[in-house]
Amino acid sequence: MSLSTVAVAEMGDRTQLLALMLAARYRRPLPILAGVLCATLANHLVAGLIGVRLGRFLTPAVLDGVIGASMIVMALWALKPDSLDEPVEGREQAGAFAATLVAFFIAEIGDKTQVATVALAAAYASLLVVVAGTTVGMLIANVPAVLLGKAFADRLPVRTLHYAAAALFVILGALFIYRALQH
C-alpha cells in the first residue's frame, strides 16, 4: 500500500522534477540517487513517527475517518501539477550527494508523499514497513528520472499519472471512510 501510493503520487511531483534538474546539472546518478535515498529515509521516518504518535491518540473510527478525508484531499492535491518554484542553487563544492540530500529533504517537507507517509504510519502497525514502502515508492519514481534525465521527462504522460494518483487516493480515502463508518 505504501509503495504503490507513493510511487504513483510521485510521478510529476516537484521532487521528481528536482531529481531531473539535479541529474542534468551534476550528471552523476549514483551520488544523486544516494542523496534521494538518504533524504527520503530521514524525511519519511520523521513523518512516520508523527503519524504513529497521532494514531495513538485517536480511536479507530476517528483515525480511519481522518485518514480517509486526508486521502480525498490528497486526491485533489494530486490533480494540481507541481513545478519547481525556484531553482536549487547548491554550491559546486558541496557535490551532487550533499546538494541532493539537502534539496530533497527540504522539498519533501509538506509534500503529498510526506503527508501520505504520516497517514499511512497512523493507519498501519509497522512503522518500518510503511517507511520502507514509501521510500521504495519514491525511488521507483525517481531512479528512472535520474538515470534517463530530460528525455524521459518529456515522454511521461504526467497528466494521466496525476489522474491515476488522484483515483488511487480517492479509492483509499473511500475505503478508510467506509471502515470508519463500520466502527
N, C-alpha and C positions, 0 to 999 in steps of 0.2 A: 504494500500500500504506500509506504513512504517513498520507495524508489520510483514507482510509476507516477505518483503525484508530482514529485519534484522534477523528474525528467521531462514530463510534458509541460509543466508550468514554466520551466527554464527556457524553453525554445522561444527565441526572440526577446528574451528578457535583457535588461540593461547589463547584467553581469556577463551574459553571453556576448553581447556587443563589446564589453570591456575585454573579454578574452580575445576576441578578434583583433581589437586595437593593439593589445599587448603583443600578440603574435606578429602582427605587421611591423610593430616598432622594434621588437627585440630579435625576432627570427630565431629564437632559441626555445623550442617547445618543451623540453624536459624541465628546465627551471620554472617555466610558466605553469606547467601542469603541477609541479610540486608546490608552487605557491597557491594555486587554486585548491589543491587538496588540503594543505595546512590551514588556510584561511577558512575554508568551508567547515572543516572539522571543528575548529575553535568556535566559529560563529554558531554553528548548529548545536554544538554541545551546550553553549550558554543558553540558546533558545530552548533546547530540550529541557534543561534544568528549570527554566522559568515555567515551561509547560507542566512539568512534573509537580512543581510547587503549587501552581494554580489548580491542577487536577485534584490535589489532596483536600482542598477547601470546599469543593463543590460536590453536591450529591450527584449520583449517576444521571438522573434525569436532567438536572440543570447543566451538567457538564456536556451531555450529548446535545442538548439544545443550543448551548453556546458554540460548540464546535460546528454543529450543523449550520448555524447562522453565519459563522465566520467563513465556512466553506462557500456559502452562497455569495458572500461579499467578495471572496477571492475570485469567484467566477466572473463577477462584474469587473474586478480589477484586471483579470487576465485578458479581457477584451480591449483594454487600453494599451496601445502599443508603447513600448518603452523606447527611450533614447538616452544617450549619454548627455547629461546636461552640460557638463564641462569636461574637456579632455583631461586625462591624468597626466600631469607634468612631473613625472618622477625624475629624480636626479640620476644621471647616467651612471655615476659611481655606485649607486645603490644596487644595480644589477637587476636582471629580469626576475629572479626569485623574490627579492625584497620588495620590488615595485609591485609585483603581482600580489604578494601576501598582504601588504598594506591596502592596496587599492581594492582587492576583492573583499577583504574583511569589512572595510568601510562601506563599499557598495552594497553589501548584503544586509546591512543594518536596515531594518524596516521593510525589506524586500518581501515579496509574496512568498518566496520559498522559506524565508525565516519565519514568517507568520504561520505557514503551513507546518513547519517543524514544531513550533510552540503548540499548535492544536493537536498534532499527531502524538507528541510526547504526553500531552494531557490525557489523550484518549487510550493510549496503549501502555501496557505494563512495563515493557522493556525499553528503557531509555537508550541503551546501547544499540539495540536493533533499529530503533527509529532514526538515531543519528547516523548509523551506518547506511541505512536505506536512503536517507535524504542526501547524504554525501555522495554515494554512488550515483544517485539520480542526477546530482549536479555534474558529476564527472561524465556521465553518459551524454549530457547535453554539451559540455564544454570541450571534451577531448577532440571531437571532430572539428569544432570551431578553431581550436588552436592548431591542430595538425593541417587542416586544409585551408585555413585562413579565409581571405576575402572571396575567393572563387566559390567556396562552399556557402558563404552567407548570401551571395547573390542568387543562389538556386533554392534556398529554403522557402517553402511555402508558409511564410510567417503568419499570414492571416489565418490559414487553415489550422496551424498549430495553436494559435490563440483561441480559436473556436473549440478545438479539441480539449484544450486545457480548461476552458470555461465549462464545457459539457461534463468533464470529469469532476470538477468541483461541485457542479450542481447535483450530480448523481450522489457524490459523497455527502454533500450537505443534506440532501433529502433522506438518505439512509440514516444519518445521525439524528435528524429531526424525528423521523419515524421511530427510532429507538427511544428517543426522549418521551414521545407520546405513549409508548408502550409501558413505561415505568409506572 
